Amino acid sequence: MGKVVVAASASLDGFVADTVDDPGPLFDWYQAGDVEVTNAGDLPPFHLTEASAEYWRGWTGALGCLVVGRHLFDITDGWRGVHPLGVPFVVVTHEPPTDWSYAHTGNAHFVTEGVEAAVAKAQQLAGDRTVGVAAGILAGQALAAGLVDEVAIDLVPVVLGEGHPYFAGIDPAAVALGDPTVVIPSTRVTHMVFPVVK
C-alpha cells in the first residue's frame, strides 16, 4: 500500500478557507508562474512557477485516490464526477446521495462507516499509490486515528484571521510531526512535507 498524506493550501494562521468556504488568496499560487499544468475535468489549467510545477507533478503523479468529506463534495458538486487531479475519490458521508447527476462516471465512492473505512477503501482503489486526505475535520479524524503517514502543506503568506482550520477537532497533544522532509520556497507559497511520528 502507498502512503496516506493529508495535503492542502493553508494560511499562516492555519486556515484552508474562510468562513464561507472560499479559499481566496490561498490559491493565488496556482497562477503565479508561466508553466502550464493541465487539470482533469473542467478546471482550467494552472500556471505555476518552475519550483511549484515540479513539486505539483511529483505529488499528483504519485496520487492514486482521494478521501474527502461530504461538505466538500457538496460544495463542488463532486467535481461533476471528474476530480481535477484525475483520480477516483472516496466520500465520507452519513447518507450517500441518491440523485447525483454524475454518478455514471464511476469516480465517486461513498462510505458511511467513518474515516477508517474510507481510507481502507481508498487504499484498495489506489493500490501502491498515495492516498490523499482533504484538510479539515476529516484530516483531524484521520490523524487522530493514526492513519496518516505525512502532512503536506502549501503554506501561503496571508493571514485569514478566521475560517476552516487545516486540522479540526483534534487534541494537539496527540499529534507528533518530524522535521520537514521537503521545503520548497516558491512565489506566493512554500511547499512543505512533514512525516507523522507514530
C-alpha positions as YAML, in Angstrom:
chain: A
units: angstrom
residues:
- id: 1
  name: MET
  ca: [0.00, 0.00, 0.00]
- id: 2
  name: GLY
  ca: [1.06, 3.56, -0.64]
- id: 3
  name: LYS
  ca: [1.33, 6.41, 1.81]
- id: 4
  name: VAL
  ca: [-1.60, 8.30, 3.30]
- id: 5
  name: VAL
  ca: [-0.98, 12.04, 3.05]
- id: 6
  name: VAL
  ca: [-3.06, 14.98, 4.25]
- id: 7
  name: ALA
  ca: [-2.48, 17.88, 1.85]
- id: 8
  name: ALA
  ca: [-3.85, 21.41, 1.43]
- id: 9
  name: SER
  ca: [-3.01, 25.05, 0.91]
- id: 10
  name: ALA
  ca: [-3.19, 26.97, 4.17]
- id: 11
  name: SER
  ca: [-2.72, 30.47, 5.55]
- id: 12
  name: LEU
  ca: [-0.02, 31.36, 8.06]
- id: 13
  name: ASP
  ca: [-2.63, 31.15, 10.80]
- id: 14
  name: GLY
  ca: [-3.69, 27.65, 9.76]
- id: 15
  name: PHE
  ca: [-6.88, 28.07, 7.74]
- id: 16
  name: VAL
  ca: [-7.72, 26.32, 4.45]
- id: 17
  name: ALA
  ca: [-10.73, 28.50, 3.61]
- id: 18
  name: ASP
  ca: [-12.62, 31.45, 5.05]
- id: 19
  name: THR
  ca: [-15.91, 31.21, 6.95]
- id: 20
  name: VAL
  ca: [-17.93, 30.94, 3.71]
- id: 21
  name: ASP
  ca: [-15.73, 28.17, 2.24]
- id: 22
  name: ASP
  ca: [-13.81, 30.47, -0.11]
- id: 23
  name: PRO
  ca: [-10.05, 29.75, -0.32]
- id: 24
  name: GLY
  ca: [-9.50, 33.22, -1.79]
- id: 25
  name: PRO
  ca: [-5.78, 34.14, -1.85]
- id: 26
  name: LEU
  ca: [-4.76, 30.64, -0.74]
- id: 27
  name: PHE
  ca: [-4.97, 29.57, -4.38]
- id: 28
  name: ASP
  ca: [-3.15, 32.57, -5.89]
- id: 29
  name: TRP
  ca: [-0.01, 30.47, -6.33]
- id: 30
  name: TYR
  ca: [-1.88, 28.41, -8.93]
- id: 31
  name: GLN
  ca: [-1.43, 31.35, -11.31]
- id: 32
  name: ALA
  ca: [1.92, 32.73, -10.11]
- id: 33
  name: GLY
  ca: [4.16, 31.43, -12.90]
- id: 34
  name: ASP
  ca: [4.35, 30.57, -16.58]
- id: 35
  name: VAL
  ca: [4.49, 26.76, -16.52]
- id: 36
  name: GLU
  ca: [1.11, 25.49, -17.69]
- id: 37
  name: VAL
  ca: [-0.20, 22.46, -15.81]
- id: 38
  name: THR
  ca: [-3.43, 20.95, -17.08]
- id: 39
  name: ASN
  ca: [-6.15, 19.53, -14.87]
- id: 40
  name: ALA
  ca: [-8.72, 16.81, -15.38]
- id: 41
  name: GLY
  ca: [-12.39, 17.71, -15.65]
- id: 42
  name: ASP
  ca: [-13.41, 21.26, -16.48]
- id: 43
  name: LEU
  ca: [-10.97, 23.16, -14.25]
- id: 44
  name: PRO
  ca: [-8.77, 25.49, -16.32]
- id: 45
  name: PRO
  ca: [-5.01, 24.92, -16.32]
- id: 46
  name: PHE
  ca: [-2.72, 26.25, -13.60]
- id: 47
  name: HIS
  ca: [0.25, 28.47, -14.41]
- id: 48
  name: LEU
  ca: [2.86, 27.60, -11.81]
- id: 49
  name: THR
  ca: [6.44, 28.61, -11.18]
- id: 50
  name: GLU
  ca: [9.09, 26.06, -12.13]
- id: 51
  name: ALA
  ca: [9.56, 25.09, -8.47]
- id: 52
  name: SER
  ca: [5.84, 24.69, -7.79]
- id: 53
  name: ALA
  ca: [5.28, 22.81, -11.05]
- id: 54
  name: GLU
  ca: [7.98, 20.26, -10.19]
- id: 55
  name: TYR
  ca: [6.53, 19.75, -6.72]
- id: 56
  name: TRP
  ca: [2.96, 19.54, -8.05]
- id: 57
  name: ARG
  ca: [3.81, 16.98, -10.71]
- id: 58
  name: GLY
  ca: [5.57, 14.82, -8.13]
- id: 59
  name: TRP
  ca: [2.57, 14.97, -5.80]
- id: 60
  name: THR
  ca: [-0.12, 14.35, -8.42]
- id: 61
  name: GLY
  ca: [1.99, 11.78, -10.27]
- id: 62
  name: ALA
  ca: [2.09, 9.57, -7.17]
- id: 63
  name: LEU
  ca: [-1.58, 10.02, -6.27]
- id: 64
  name: GLY
  ca: [-4.00, 7.11, -6.62]
- id: 65
  name: CYS
  ca: [-7.13, 8.18, -4.75]
- id: 66
  name: LEU
  ca: [-8.53, 10.96, -2.56]
- id: 67
  name: VAL
  ca: [-10.63, 10.90, 0.61]
- id: 68
  name: VAL
  ca: [-12.96, 13.87, 1.05]
- id: 69
  name: GLY
  ca: [-15.82, 14.86, 3.32]
- id: 70
  name: ARG
  ca: [-19.44, 15.27, 2.32]
- id: 71
  name: HIS
  ca: [-19.26, 19.06, 2.80]
- id: 72
  name: LEU
  ca: [-16.50, 19.44, 0.19]
- id: 73
  name: PHE
  ca: [-18.33, 17.04, -2.11]
- id: 74
  name: ASP
  ca: [-21.49, 19.15, -1.87]
- id: 75
  name: ILE
  ca: [-19.67, 22.47, -2.37]
- id: 76
  name: THR
  ca: [-18.03, 21.23, -5.58]
- id: 77
  name: ASP
  ca: [-20.97, 19.08, -6.75]
- id: 78
  name: GLY
  ca: [-18.47, 16.23, -6.66]
- id: 79
  name: TRP
  ca: [-16.42, 18.00, -9.33]
- id: 80
  name: ARG
  ca: [-19.13, 16.83, -11.75]
- id: 81
  name: GLY
  ca: [-17.73, 13.35, -11.42]
- id: 82
  name: VAL
  ca: [-14.16, 14.14, -12.51]
- id: 83
  name: HIS
  ca: [-11.78, 15.44, -9.84]
- id: 84
  name: PRO
  ca: [-9.23, 17.97, -11.14]
- id: 85
  name: LEU
  ca: [-6.42, 15.61, -10.09]
- id: 86
  name: GLY
  ca: [-7.83, 12.87, -12.31]
- id: 87
  name: VAL
  ca: [-8.18, 10.18, -9.64]
- id: 88
  name: PRO
  ca: [-11.17, 8.46, -8.00]
- id: 89
  name: PHE
  ca: [-12.38, 9.84, -4.69]
- id: 90
  name: VAL
  ca: [-13.99, 8.37, -1.60]
- id: 91
  name: VAL
  ca: [-16.62, 10.49, 0.15]
- id: 92
  name: VAL
  ca: [-17.18, 10.06, 3.88]
- id: 93
  name: THR
  ca: [-20.88, 10.61, 4.49]
- id: 94
  name: HIS
  ca: [-23.73, 9.60, 6.74]
- id: 95
  name: GLU
  ca: [-26.01, 9.20, 3.72]
- id: 96
  name: PRO
  ca: [-24.92, 8.79, 0.08]
- id: 97
  name: PRO
  ca: [-26.77, 10.92, -2.47]
- id: 98
  name: THR
  ca: [-29.50, 9.13, -4.38]
- id: 99
  name: ASP
  ca: [-29.93, 11.59, -7.25]
- id: 100
  name: TRP
  ca: [-26.42, 12.87, -8.02]
- id: 101
  name: SER
  ca: [-26.23, 13.72, -11.72]
- id: 102
  name: TYR
  ca: [-22.69, 12.43, -12.24]
- id: 103
  name: ALA
  ca: [-22.87, 9.00, -10.61]
- id: 104
  name: HIS
  ca: [-22.41, 7.43, -14.05]
- id: 105
  name: THR
  ca: [-18.72, 8.46, -14.12]
- id: 106
  name: GLY
  ca: [-17.91, 5.82, -11.50]
- id: 107
  name: ASN
  ca: [-15.22, 8.01, -9.92]
- id: 108
  name: ALA
  ca: [-17.04, 8.66, -6.62]
- id: 109
  name: HIS
  ca: [-17.28, 6.05, -3.90]
- id: 110
  name: PHE
  ca: [-19.40, 6.69, -0.81]
- id: 111
  name: VAL
  ca: [-18.51, 5.26, 2.59]
- id: 112
  name: THR
  ca: [-20.81, 5.53, 5.61]
- id: 113
  name: GLU
  ca: [-18.69, 3.68, 8.19]
- id: 114
  name: GLY
  ca: [-16.28, 6.51, 9.05]
- id: 115
  name: VAL
  ca: [-12.79, 7.67, 8.19]
- id: 116
  name: GLU
  ca: [-11.03, 4.34, 8.83]
- id: 117
  name: ALA
  ca: [-13.30, 2.54, 6.35]
- id: 118
  name: ALA
  ca: [-12.92, 5.41, 3.86]
- id: 119
  name: VAL
  ca: [-9.13, 5.29, 3.97]
- id: 120
  name: ALA
  ca: [-9.21, 1.49, 3.61]
- id: 121
  name: LYS
  ca: [-11.45, 1.83, 0.54]
- id: 122
  name: ALA
  ca: [-9.16, 4.49, -0.92]
- id: 123
  name: GLN
  ca: [-6.11, 2.27, -0.36]
- id: 124
  name: GLN
  ca: [-7.88, -0.54, -2.17]
- id: 125
  name: LEU
  ca: [-8.57, 1.76, -5.12]
- id: 126
  name: ALA
  ca: [-5.09, 3.33, -5.08]
- id: 127
  name: GLY
  ca: [-3.07, 0.11, -4.81]
- id: 128
  name: ASP
  ca: [0.56, 1.07, -4.18]
- id: 129
  name: ARG
  ca: [-0.07, 4.73, -4.98]
- id: 130
  name: THR
  ca: [-0.62, 7.57, -2.50]
- id: 131
  name: VAL
  ca: [-3.95, 8.26, -0.83]
- id: 132
  name: GLY
  ca: [-4.63, 11.96, -0.30]
- id: 133
  name: VAL
  ca: [-6.89, 13.12, 2.53]
- id: 134
  name: ALA
  ca: [-8.61, 16.51, 2.45]
- id: 135
  name: ALA
  ca: [-7.89, 19.01, 5.23]
- id: 136
  name: GLY
  ca: [-10.40, 19.95, 7.92]
- id: 137
  name: ILE
  ca: [-12.45, 17.70, 10.17]
- id: 138
  name: LEU
  ca: [-11.61, 14.65, 8.08]
- id: 139
  name: ALA
  ca: [-7.87, 15.32, 8.32]
- id: 140
  name: GLY
  ca: [-8.17, 15.68, 12.08]
- id: 141
  name: GLN
  ca: [-10.03, 12.40, 12.36]
- id: 142
  name: ALA
  ca: [-7.53, 10.55, 10.16]
- id: 143
  name: LEU
  ca: [-4.55, 11.93, 12.06]
- id: 144
  name: ALA
  ca: [-6.09, 11.13, 15.45]
- id: 145
  name: ALA
  ca: [-6.79, 7.58, 14.26]
- id: 146
  name: GLY
  ca: [-3.15, 7.03, 13.31]
- id: 147
  name: LEU
  ca: [-3.93, 6.65, 9.61]
- id: 148
  name: VAL
  ca: [-1.71, 9.44, 8.26]
- id: 149
  name: ASP
  ca: [1.93, 8.99, 7.19]
- id: 150
  name: GLU
  ca: [2.69, 12.56, 6.10]
- id: 151
  name: VAL
  ca: [1.27, 16.06, 6.35]
- id: 152
  name: ALA
  ca: [1.86, 18.22, 3.27]
- id: 153
  name: ILE
  ca: [1.14, 21.93, 3.35]
- id: 154
  name: ASP
  ca: [1.32, 24.60, 0.70]
- id: 155
  name: LEU
  ca: [1.92, 27.49, 3.10]
- id: 156
  name: VAL
  ca: [0.67, 30.80, 1.73]
- id: 157
  name: PRO
  ca: [1.90, 34.13, 3.14]
- id: 158
  name: VAL
  ca: [-1.52, 35.51, 4.12]
- id: 159
  name: VAL
  ca: [-3.43, 35.73, 7.39]
- id: 160
  name: LEU
  ca: [-7.17, 34.98, 7.19]
- id: 161
  name: GLY
  ca: [-8.00, 35.60, 10.85]
- id: 162
  name: GLU
  ca: [-10.80, 33.04, 10.89]
- id: 163
  name: GLY
  ca: [-12.20, 30.23, 8.81]
- id: 164
  name: HIS
  ca: [-11.88, 26.47, 8.44]
- id: 165
  name: PRO
  ca: [-8.71, 25.12, 10.12]
- id: 166
  name: TYR
  ca: [-6.30, 22.71, 8.44]
- id: 167
  name: PHE
  ca: [-6.99, 20.27, 11.28]
- id: 168
  name: ALA
  ca: [-10.27, 20.43, 13.17]
- id: 169
  name: GLY
  ca: [-11.46, 18.65, 16.29]
- id: 170
  name: ILE
  ca: [-8.14, 17.15, 17.28]
- id: 171
  name: ASP
  ca: [-6.16, 17.16, 20.51]
- id: 172
  name: PRO
  ca: [-2.82, 18.81, 19.61]
- id: 173
  name: ALA
  ca: [-1.08, 16.76, 22.29]
- id: 174
  name: ALA
  ca: [-1.93, 13.61, 20.33]
- id: 175
  name: VAL
  ca: [-0.05, 14.77, 17.23]
- id: 176
  name: ALA
  ca: [3.71, 14.47, 16.69]
- id: 177
  name: LEU
  ca: [5.38, 15.54, 13.46]
- id: 178
  name: GLY
  ca: [9.01, 15.11, 12.48]
- id: 179
  name: ASP
  ca: [11.29, 17.62, 10.81]
- id: 180
  name: PRO
  ca: [10.26, 18.51, 7.26]
- id: 181
  name: THR
  ca: [11.46, 16.19, 4.52]
- id: 182
  name: VAL
  ca: [10.53, 18.73, 1.83]
- id: 183
  name: VAL
  ca: [10.85, 22.53, 1.92]
- id: 184
  name: ILE
  ca: [10.44, 24.26, -1.44]
- id: 185
  name: PRO
  ca: [10.07, 28.05, -1.48]
- id: 186
  name: SER
  ca: [8.23, 29.48, -4.45]
- id: 187
  name: THR
  ca: [6.24, 32.55, -5.46]
- id: 188
  name: ARG
  ca: [3.28, 33.10, -3.07]
- id: 189
  name: VAL
  ca: [3.79, 29.68, -1.44]
- id: 190
  name: THR
  ca: [6.22, 27.40, 0.38]
- id: 191
  name: HIS
  ca: [5.68, 23.68, -0.12]
- id: 192
  name: MET
  ca: [6.48, 21.55, 2.93]
- id: 193
  name: VAL
  ca: [6.05, 17.89, 3.89]
- id: 194
  name: PHE
  ca: [6.27, 16.58, 7.46]
- id: 195
  name: PRO
  ca: [6.38, 12.90, 8.47]
- id: 196
  name: VAL
  ca: [3.97, 11.79, 11.17]
- id: 197
  name: VAL
  ca: [5.75, 10.25, 14.14]
- id: 198
  name: LYS
  ca: [3.90, 7.06, 15.10]
...
